[in-house]
Amino acid sequence: MKKVMLIFEDFQSSGQTQTDLKKVGFDVMAINTTARLSDQILTFRPDIIVSNGGHKIPSMLIGQEIKKVTHYRGKSVLILPKGERPGAAELAKARVDVLIEAPVQPKRLIEILAKSMELDATPLLEKFTKAKIQEHAPPPVPRSTTDAPNVSEMITVKGGAKTNGPVKIEDKDRVQGYQAFIKGMNIDIQQTSHNKQAIRARQEELKKGWDFKLLEQLDKLKQKFAEALFKKNN
């Protein structure tokens, strides 16, 4: 695995470039200062150094600091601000193998690194493209709850019919009873309290049309469904 050291003044640009290069398989180390540069290079032993300075640490100054590291035998890619053209004397003072102008797109940088280190750029670019596609892909569609195994049981609905699929309950008597219940209610919106005994009597009358056995079966079915779904997702 080839090692790449990034010396970028801008933290955001440094972090993004480091992420992009790691996606294609490079071992990347990013620093944002030239302090202890010699020790950093000696420890990491990069195959190539990519430098991108700014106002505080100009790109050519970084190149000069790299040249001072006499034991470094790797290559150096220096990214200059757009429009900057250093003279021959200035270049002679810096360690520069490749000189490019900012901004540099990730694919272009990968091509430059591959060429400088005598690598085939094609598989690296393909790997980068696939990584970007996966990064921006929409989240997977949640699995349908109908895929949960054995969550339905044969149950009996009112009228004696049996089903092992989604249950649709049609209880006309219950619906009609409820409609009659609410129809007979006279609620005074100005009243702030109600007769508890009258309310309790109404509730008992409404419960006469309920099928408590069916409600219990539905509760058990819901519980089993939730347990099966939880097990599948884990």
C-alpha angles and dihedrals in degrees: 000000000000118000122226125188118201121204104187127159092204111074096203094050090045093052094047093047091048090052093048094050093047089055091065095045107268120141101232133193119184126198131173102204139048092227110127088359093154092055092046092053093045091052099044098033097204123201090215137010122214113199126193114169134182140190097312096040111024117211093242090052090055089051090052092050091051090052090056089062094086096181093059111106099171128097132270130219113195120198113203128197114263111279097014114133115182119203126243093257092053092048091051089062094054136067105243128156097160125024118195136167125241138280098054118185116225094246092050091051091049090052091050093049092047092051093045092051094039095247130144105257096196099077090041092054091046090052091049092050092050091049091052092048091052091046093057097036116121116255115270117270110255113253116260114259087228087073091068107112123242097350095135126073132189104268133176119235125195110294096037098273117144129211138171096194134069108325121231111187118209110184106164093176091055093047093048091047092053092047090051089048096054092039091061094051118103109193121188106208090200092059114097098192136038137205106264093201092055092048092049091050091052091051093051090050091052093049091061089081095049123108101216093181091057092047090052091050091051092050091053091048091051091050093051091046092053092047093050093047092049092051092050095050090051 
